[in-house]
Amino acid sequence: MIRLLAAASVAALFALLRLTTPSAVVLWVGLLGLALAAVAIAARWRWAATAAAVVFLVGYALALQLESRPVELGAALSFGLALVLLLGAVDLAARARGATVHGPVLGTTLARWIALGAGSFLAATLGMELAAALAGTLPARASPLLAAAGALGSVLILAALFRRAG
């Protein structure tokens, strides 16, 4: 069952790539990501899932660059959450190798992932609103410093979440 969730997240990643741009280069990058993800799901290998996530992320960045358009909040969040689902599902499948994973475990895991998605959407929406409100009042020279502080804060929050989960 958990492998089905991983496969659905891979399908969503590939579909988001194709919806972003119809470029042949991005298609080949997406197919490489699909192949790596298939190996990861079948063999329960974390390294293959991580490689697939990196390939999909590079493909998405390439697709945005080729189309020369700004990042859309909904598409970027969907892409990021599909990456998290892929990595989390393959990790759970690898840790539960040989064990029977049914109802309560899957329900709890899905509830955590849904809460993560809702929290990410809320945080991104609030961050975009705050950025739009502050854009007119802050000098342009302060924007790189604020972007670096925001990135550092995001990494520290993720590190704390991973440490607590471990």
C-alpha positions as CSV (number, residue, x, y, z in Angstrom):
1,M,0.0,0.0,0.0
2,I,2.8,2.4,0.9
3,R,4.5,1.6,-2.5
4,L,1.3,2.7,-4.2
5,L,1.5,6.1,-2.5
6,A,5.1,6.4,-3.7
7,A,4.1,5.5,-7.2
8,A,1.3,8.1,-7.1
9,S,3.7,10.8,-6.0
10,V,6.1,9.9,-8.8
11,A,3.2,10.1,-11.3
12,A,2.3,13.5,-9.9
13,L,5.9,14.7,-10.2
14,F,6.1,13.6,-13.8
15,A,2.8,15.2,-14.6
16,L,3.8,18.5,-13.0
17,L,7.0,18.5,-15.1
18,R,5.0,17.9,-18.3
19,L,2.5,20.6,-17.4
20,T,5.2,23.1,-16.8
21,T,6.8,22.7,-20.2
22,P,6.5,20.3,-23.2
23,S,10.3,20.5,-23.9
24,A,11.9,17.3,-25.0
25,V,14.9,17.9,-22.7
26,V,12.6,18.0,-19.7
27,L,10.8,14.9,-20.9
28,W,14.1,13.0,-20.9
29,V,14.9,14.3,-17.4
30,G,11.5,13.2,-16.2
31,L,11.9,9.8,-17.7
32,L,15.2,9.4,-15.9
33,G,13.5,10.4,-12.7
34,L,10.8,7.9,-13.4
35,A,13.3,5.1,-13.9
36,L,15.2,5.9,-10.7
37,A,12.0,6.2,-8.8
38,A,10.8,2.8,-10.1
39,V,14.0,1.2,-9.0
40,A,13.7,2.9,-5.6
41,I,10.1,1.7,-5.1
42,A,10.8,-1.8,-6.3
43,A,14.0,-2.4,-4.4
44,R,13.2,-0.1,-1.4
45,W,16.4,1.8,-1.9
46,R,16.6,5.2,-0.3
47,W,19.6,6.3,-2.4
48,A,17.6,5.7,-5.6
49,A,14.7,7.7,-4.2
50,T,17.0,10.5,-3.3
51,A,18.6,10.5,-6.7
52,A,15.1,10.5,-8.3
53,A,14.1,13.5,-6.2
54,V,17.2,15.4,-7.2
55,V,16.6,14.6,-10.9
56,F,13.0,15.7,-10.6
57,L,14.0,18.9,-8.8
58,V,16.6,19.7,-11.5
59,G,14.0,19.0,-14.2
60,Y,11.5,21.3,-12.5
61,A,14.1,24.1,-12.3
62,L,15.0,23.5,-15.9
63,A,11.4,23.6,-17.0
64,L,10.9,26.9,-15.2
65,Q,14.0,28.3,-16.8
66,L,13.0,27.2,-20.3
67,E,9.5,28.8,-19.9
68,S,10.9,32.0,-18.4
69,R,8.1,32.4,-16.0
70,P,7.9,32.9,-12.3
71,V,7.2,30.2,-9.8
72,E,3.6,29.6,-9.1
73,L,2.9,29.0,-5.4
74,G,0.4,26.1,-5.9
75,A,2.5,24.2,-8.4
76,A,5.7,24.6,-6.4
77,L,4.0,23.4,-3.2
78,S,2.5,20.5,-5.0
79,F,5.9,19.6,-6.5
80,G,7.6,19.9,-3.1
81,L,5.0,17.8,-1.3
82,A,5.1,15.1,-4.0
83,L,8.9,15.0,-3.4
84,V,8.4,14.6,0.3
85,L,5.8,11.9,-0.2
86,L,8.1,10.0,-2.5
87,L,11.0,10.2,-0.1
88,G,8.9,9.4,3.0
89,A,7.1,6.5,1.4
90,V,10.3,4.8,0.1
91,D,11.9,5.4,3.5
92,L,8.9,3.8,5.3
93,A,8.9,0.9,2.9
94,A,12.6,0.4,3.5
95,R,12.2,0.5,7.3
96,A,9.2,-1.8,7.3
97,R,10.8,-4.4,5.0
98,G,9.2,-7.7,5.7
99,A,6.7,-6.3,8.1
100,T,3.0,-6.0,7.4
101,V,2.0,-2.3,7.3
102,H,-1.7,-1.8,7.4
103,G,-4.5,0.5,8.7
104,P,-3.2,2.3,11.8
105,V,0.4,2.8,10.6
106,L,-0.7,4.1,7.2
107,G,-3.5,6.2,8.7
108,T,-1.0,7.9,11.1
109,T,1.6,8.4,8.4
110,L,-0.9,9.9,6.0
111,A,-2.3,12.2,8.7
112,R,1.2,13.4,9.4
113,W,1.9,14.0,5.7
114,I,-1.5,15.8,5.2
115,A,-0.7,18.0,8.3
116,L,2.7,18.7,6.8
117,G,1.2,19.7,3.5
118,A,-1.4,21.9,5.1
119,G,1.2,23.6,7.3
120,S,3.5,24.1,4.3
121,F,0.7,25.7,2.3
122,L,-0.3,28.0,5.2
123,A,3.3,29.0,5.9
124,A,4.0,29.7,2.2
125,T,0.8,31.7,1.8
126,L,1.5,33.8,4.9
127,G,5.1,34.3,3.8
128,M,4.0,35.5,0.3
129,E,1.5,37.9,1.9
130,L,4.1,39.2,4.3
131,A,6.6,39.6,1.5
132,A,4.1,41.5,-0.7
133,A,3.3,43.8,2.2
134,L,7.0,44.5,3.0
135,A,8.2,44.7,-0.6
136,G,7.3,48.4,-0.9
137,T,8.7,49.5,2.5
138,L,12.1,47.8,2.6
139,P,15.1,49.0,0.6
140,A,16.3,46.9,-2.3
141,R,19.7,46.4,-0.6
142,A,18.1,44.5,2.3
143,S,16.4,41.8,0.1
144,P,19.4,39.4,-0.3
145,L,20.0,39.5,3.5
146,L,16.4,38.8,4.2
147,A,16.3,36.0,1.7
148,A,19.4,34.4,3.2
149,A,17.8,34.7,6.7
150,G,14.6,33.1,5.5
151,A,16.5,30.3,3.9
152,L,18.5,29.7,7.0
153,G,15.4,29.7,9.1
154,S,13.7,27.2,6.8
155,V,16.7,24.9,7.0
156,L,16.9,25.1,10.8
157,I,13.1,24.3,11.1
158,L,13.6,21.3,8.8
159,A,16.6,20.1,10.8
160,A,14.6,20.4,14.0
161,L,11.7,18.4,12.5
162,F,14.1,15.7,11.3
163,R,15.9,15.5,14.6
164,R,12.6,15.2,16.5
165,A,11.4,12.5,14.0
166,G,14.6,10.5,14.4
